[in-house]
Amino acid sequence: MTGVSQISEFGKILIFLITGIIMVCFAFFINKVLAPNKPNPEKLSSYECGEEPTGSAWLPFNSRFYVIALIFLLFDVEMVFVFPWAIVFGSHEMNNADGRWGWLTLTEVFVFLGILILGLVYVWVKGDLDWIKPNPIVPVTDTVIPQSLYDKLNAEQSVYKIKEFSINTVPSVPSTTIDAPETTTAVKKPMFKPTFKKTGNE
């Protein structure tokens, strides 16, 4: 009796990954074939959400931008869980079968939103939502180096000038140079003279 071969769970995941890669490559191929390729300076410029781009795109951003963006993503993604809750809470069949389902789902959503609000309050109190910090925190160290020494070092470094770049890296030789006399070195003779034995036939 022969059994029916079944695909394991890992096999299904492998088929899913292969299908996804093929579909993405197929979409890129169709886009390359059908899409018109007419680049211009406006299309090649940086995209800033509908705003006119100014300056270069390679600029350092303030780290607060990333903090606020991560906080937004955190609360935005977490709110997705409210949709399945709404389906369960609004199900008349479940509520008619057992009235406790409604109270349970209502309690769960209040706990869920309470955790989110608590996190938002924590971030707000920490000041991470402030784009510009009103009171910057100056780091304090317990070193015994006086401040005057730092000021002196900064003053010495501020007068340092960077040497201008020059294409001619080899310094030019002045035209008025005294030719050095040519010196000839004597050829040294070898310390021994090699001798060769003659063969018997000669």
C-alpha positions in Angstrom: 0.0 0.0 0.0 1.6 3.3 -1.1 1.0 6.4 0.9 0.2 9.8 -0.6 3.3 12.0 -0.5 2.5 15.3 1.3 4.5 18.5 1.4 5.9 19.4 4.8 5.4 22.8 6.4 8.9 23.8 5.4 8.2 22.7 1.8 5.1 25.0 1.8 7.3 27.9 3.1 9.9 27.2 0.4 7.2 27.2 -2.3 5.8 30.4 -0.9 9.2 32.1 -1.0 10.0 30.9 -4.5 6.6 32.1 -5.8 7.1 35.5 -4.1 10.6 35.9 -5.7 9.3 34.9 -9.1 6.4 37.3 -8.9 8.6 40.2 -7.8 11.1 39.5 -10.6 8.2 39.2 -13.1 6.8 42.6 -12.0 10.2 44.3 -12.4 10.6 42.7 -15.8 7.1 43.9 -17.0 7.9 47.3 -15.6 11.2 47.5 -17.5 9.6 46.4 -20.7 6.4 48.5 -20.7 7.3 51.6 -18.7 8.7 54.5 -20.8 12.2 55.5 -19.8 12.4 59.3 -20.2 14.5 60.7 -17.4 14.8 64.4 -16.8 16.3 66.6 -14.1 12.9 66.9 -12.3 12.4 63.2 -12.2 15.9 62.5 -11.0 15.7 65.1 -8.2 15.0 64.1 -4.6 11.4 63.4 -3.6 10.3 65.3 -0.5 6.6 64.4 -0.2 5.4 66.9 -2.7 7.6 69.7 -1.5 10.1 71.4 -3.7 13.5 69.8 -3.0 16.2 72.3 -2.0 19.8 71.6 -1.7 21.5 68.2 -1.6 19.8 65.0 -0.4 23.0 63.9 1.4 22.5 65.9 4.6 22.7 64.7 8.2 19.2 64.6 9.8 18.6 65.4 13.4 18.2 62.2 15.4 14.9 63.5 16.8 13.4 63.0 13.4 14.0 59.2 13.6 12.7 59.1 17.2 9.4 60.8 16.2 9.1 58.6 13.1 9.6 55.4 15.2 7.0 56.6 17.7 4.5 57.3 15.0 5.1 53.9 13.4 4.7 52.3 16.9 1.3 53.8 17.5 0.2 53.6 13.9 0.9 49.9 13.6 -0.5 49.0 17.0 -3.8 50.5 16.0 -4.2 47.8 13.4 -5.1 45.4 16.2 -8.2 47.4 16.9 -9.8 46.2 13.6 -10.1 42.5 14.6 -11.3 43.6 18.0 -14.1 45.6 16.4 -15.2 42.6 14.4 -15.4 40.4 17.5 -17.0 43.2 19.6 -19.6 43.9 16.9 -20.5 40.2 16.3 -24.2 39.8 17.3 -24.0 36.0 17.1 -21.2 35.8 19.7 -22.9 38.3 21.9 -26.2 36.5 21.7 -24.6 33.2 22.4 -22.8 34.5 25.6 -23.1 38.0 26.8 -19.7 37.9 28.5 -17.9 38.1 25.2 -18.9 41.7 24.8 -17.7 42.7 28.2 -14.5 40.7 27.7 -13.6 42.4 24.4 -14.5 45.8 25.8 -12.2 45.2 28.8 -9.4 44.0 26.5 -9.5 47.0 24.3 -9.4 49.4 27.3 -6.3 47.5 28.6 -4.7 47.7 25.1 -5.4 51.4 24.7 -4.3 52.1 28.3 -0.9 50.5 27.5 -0.6 52.7 24.4 -1.6 55.9 26.2 0.8 55.0 29.0 3.6 54.7 26.5 2.7 58.0 24.9 2.6 59.8 28.2 6.1 58.3 29.0 7.5 59.5 25.7 5.9 62.9 26.2 7.3 63.3 29.8 10.7 62.3 28.6 10.6 65.1 26.0 11.1 63.0 23.0 8.2 64.6 21.2 9.8 68.0 21.4 11.4 68.8 18.0 13.6 71.5 19.6 14.8 71.0 23.1 14.1 74.2 25.1 16.8 73.3 27.7 19.7 71.5 26.3 21.5 69.2 28.6 25.2 70.0 28.9 27.3 66.9 29.8 29.1 67.3 33.1 32.3 65.4 33.9 34.2 65.0 37.1 37.6 65.7 35.6 40.2 67.9 37.3 41.4 69.5 34.1 40.7 73.3 34.3 38.5 75.0 31.7 41.3 77.4 30.8 43.4 74.5 29.4 40.5 73.5 27.1 40.2 77.2 26.0 43.9 77.4 25.3 43.8 74.2 23.2 40.8 75.4 21.2 42.5 78.7 20.6 45.6 76.9 19.3 43.5 74.7 17.0 41.5 77.6 15.7 44.5 79.2 14.1 45.5 76.1 12.2 45.1 76.6 8.5 44.7 73.8 6.0 47.2 73.7 3.2 45.6 74.5 -0.1 45.3 71.6 -2.6 47.7 71.7 -5.5 47.8 69.5 -8.5 51.6 69.8 -8.8 52.6 67.5 -6.0 56.3 67.4 -7.0 58.0 70.7 -6.0 59.4 72.6 -8.9 63.2 72.7 -9.2 64.6 76.2 -9.5 66.3 77.0 -12.8 69.5 78.4 -11.2 71.1 75.3 -9.9 74.7 74.4 -9.7 75.5 71.3 -11.5 77.3 68.8 -9.3 80.5 67.4 -10.6 80.2 63.9 -12.1 81.9 61.3 -10.0 83.0 58.0 -11.5 83.3 55.0 -9.3 86.0 52.5 -10.0 84.9 49.0 -11.0 85.9 46.5 -8.4 87.6 43.3 -9.5 86.5 40.0 -8.2 88.3 38.6 -5.2 89.0 35.2 -6.9 89.4 34.0 -10.5 87.2 31.1 -11.5 89.0 28.2 -13.1 87.4 25.5 -15.3 88.7 22.0 -15.7 89.0 20.7 -19.2 87.6 17.3 -20.1 89.8 14.4 -20.9 88.9 14.4 -24.6 90.5 17.8 -25.3 
